[in-house]
C-alpha cells in the first residue's frame, strides 16, 4: 500500500507541471418575451461537447480547448440559432446569450436534437440507464427508491429505513451487483455511509450497467454495477433540505461549495442525518402472541426494537479548473450509525429486544482529475481512500419477548429466559470488528484521434480486520484472530468510433486477483503435554481473467442497435468469506468465486420530437450463463426460522429475459415513464434444474408527472407525481411437486404499491416544498418471506438552494 501512495503522490507532483489551458462557455437562452427556455440543446458542431439548459435557461460548456467553433442552439417549437467563436490562449470565461423565436412552420416534422450526455452514455453499446436526480432531489425520495423505478432494477430491502438492502439487476443480485461512488466501491465506506445516506441533491447522475460493466469501473461486478456520480461543478452553491414523516422519520442534509475565482481554491462540504423509529405495523404467520398452553394468537403489532440513526459528512479542500488540475481535493469522510435489531434473518415468533448494532468510519480521501495532461487527449483520474471502520454488536439480554413488546410466557404462564443468555443463539456478545481499509482507483486514457482511444485502469481494495468480544476471557482477547483481504483488478480498454460516429465499439480485458488470510490463535498441547499457542491459518490467493465488448450502430438518426458481452468474475467478499455477526452471517472460507457469460442485445429509439411530444423507447434482451452462483443454500430454504445464514456456491444456471422502457413528455408539463422486466432464473441443484427461490421474475414500474405553471404566484410551479410498482408472486421455496400441501405458505403474493407526491417551487426557485404519500392503499409489501416493509406513510420536505448546480 505504501508503494501505491508514493507512486500516486509522485504522479500528482508531475501532473502539476501540465500547462494545458481550457475555457468555459456559458450563458442563458430565452424566448422573444424574455422567458427562459429550460432543457434547450446547446452543441458545439462536429465535437462531443453538448449540454441542456437548466430550468432557468442557463447552460455551461466546460473544459473547452482552444480552437474555432460553431455553437448551435435549438428548442422544441422554436427556430435554431448558431454563432461562430474563436478561443485563444488566455481566454477562460466566455458568456454568450441566445434569444430564440417561436417557429410556427413545419411543426409536424420530427425534430432530431443533438445528443445529451445521458443519450451519449446510453448509445455506447452497454445495457446502461442514466438516472436523473433533479426532480427526485426536491421530493422525499431516497436514492434507493429512485433506483427502484429503473428498468431491470429491483431493490430488495428487509424492512424500513436502515435495514439491509440488496440490489437485483436482471436476476443477478446481492453482492453480484457492485455499487460505486465516483468509481470507488461503496463498501469501502462501511455500513454507516450507504445509498440511503446520500440525498439525491448531492448526486448529479446515476449510471446503471446491467450484465456488462465497462473497463473504467474495473471491479468484479458479475451482474452489473451502479455508479453514483456526485456533483463536481466548480460553482459556488448551497443546498439544504429537511423532511419529517411517519414513524418519526427525520432526514436532513446540507451541502455546499465555495470557489475563490482568482486562485481556483475550492472548499466543499456536506452533512446528513437520518433517523426513524421504524415502528410500523406488521402482521402475518410469525406475528403472534403465545399464551397459556402454548396457544398462538395472530395479532397486528408495531415493531418496537427497530430504530435507526445515521449521521455523517464530508469536507474537502483543493483546486478546481486550474492549469495543473481540473479537480484536486484532499478531504475527510466521517459517519456513524445505530441500528436496533428486531429479529434475525427472518421474522420469528419471538422477536429481539435490546439487540443493536453500532458502526462508525473515518476516511481520508484524495481526488485528482486532469484532461489533456501534457498533450491533448491524455486524461488522468486518481481517487483514493484510506482509514478505519468499526462495527459493534450488543446482545446481552436473556429474556424472551413477544410481538406485543412484553416478555414472552411459557405454557404455564411464566416469563422465561433463553438458556444461552442472549436474544440470538450463541450466547451474549459485545463483539467488535475493527477494520483498516484502503481503496485506490487510478485511470489513464489517451485519445489518439477522434476515432481511437485507449485506457488503462487499476483498483486496489484492502481490508485488515480484527475481531474481539469484551465478554470473552482475557486470554481469548489477548490472542485475537485477524482477517485480511486484498484485491487488485486491472483493465485495459480500446474504443473505436467510425462511420461518421454511427459505429461505436469498446473492447476490454480484466485481470482479477484476490488474497484472503484468516488467522486464529488456538491453544494446543505439545509432545511434553505443555500448552502452546498455535495460529490456525486459512489462506487463498486466486487469479482470474475476464474480457468483453460493447458496440452500437446508429441505423438511422436516433435509432440505435446495442450489443454487449462479457466473461465476468465475482470474487467472494469479506462477509461471505469471514462472516459477520451483526448481519447474522456465518463464515465460509471454502467458498469459490462465481463467474458468468453475459450477453445483451437491444435497441434504442429516440429521443424523437413531434410538435411538443418528446419520447424515447428502449428494449434489451439478455442472457446470463452462471457458474458457481453464490447464495443461500437452496436445500435448506424450508427452514425459514433460522436466525443465522451462510453463503455457499449453489451451482450453475442461466438467467434469460427481456426488459423495455418508455419515456414520454408533452410540452415539458406532462411526463410518463413505464418499464417492464421479465426473466427466468434457473439453476442446477443436485442434478435437477429448478427455479431459483426468493426471486421475483416479473416486475413493472410506472410514473406520471404533471406541472402547473404560475399557480398562486407568477413564475411558480406545482408538480404532481404518481408512481406505481408491481411485483408478481414468487416463492421462497423451491418447487416440491404438484401433489404437495402447504406450498402456498411459502408464496409471496402479488404486490401493487402506489405513491403520490407533489412539490411547489416558489418563484425564485430557491425554495421548494413537497409532500409525499407512500403506499397509498396500505398494501402489505415484502421483499423476503415474512419480512414486511412499511405501510402507508406521509412525509413533508422543505428544500432551499442558492446557485443550483
Secondary structure, DSSP 8 states (H G I E B T S, - for coil): -HHHHHHHHHHHHHHTT-----EEEEEEEEETTS-B-TT-EEEETTSS-EEE--TTSEEEEEEE-SEEEEEEEE-TTB--EEEEEEE-TT--EEE--EEE-B--SSTTSEE-----HHHHHHTSSS-EEEEE-TTGGGTT--HHHHHTTSTTEEEEESSSTTS-EEEEETTEEGGGEEEEETTEEGGGG-TTSSTTTS-GGGEEEEEEEES---TTT-S--SSEEEEEEE------EEEEEEEEEGGGEEEEEEEEEEE-TTT-EEEEEEEEEEEE----EE-STT-EEE-GGG-EEE--EE--S--EEEEEEEEEEEEEEETTEEEEEEEEEEEEEEEE--SSSS--SS--SS-EEEEEEEEEEEEEEESS-SSTTEEEEEEEEEEEEEEEEEE---B-B-TTSSB-B-TTS-B-B-TTSSSSTT--EEEEEEEEEEEEEEEEEEE-SSSEEEEEEEEEEEEEEEEEETTS-HHHHHS--EEEEEEEEEEEEEEEEETTTTEEEEEEEEEEEEEEEEEEEEEEE-TTS-EEEEEEEEEEEEEEEEEEEEEEEEEETTEEEEEEEEEEEE---HHHHH-BGGGTEE--TT---EEEEEEEEEEEEEEEEETTEEEEEEEEEEEEEEEEEEEE-GGGTT-TT-S-EEEEEEEEEEEEEEEEEEEEEETTTEEEEEEEEEEEEEEEETTEEEE-SS---EEEEEEEEEEEESSSSTT-EEEEEEEEEEE--EESS----SS-SSGGGGEE--EEEEEEEEEEE-TTSSEEEEEEEESTT----EEETTEE---SEEEEEEEEEES--
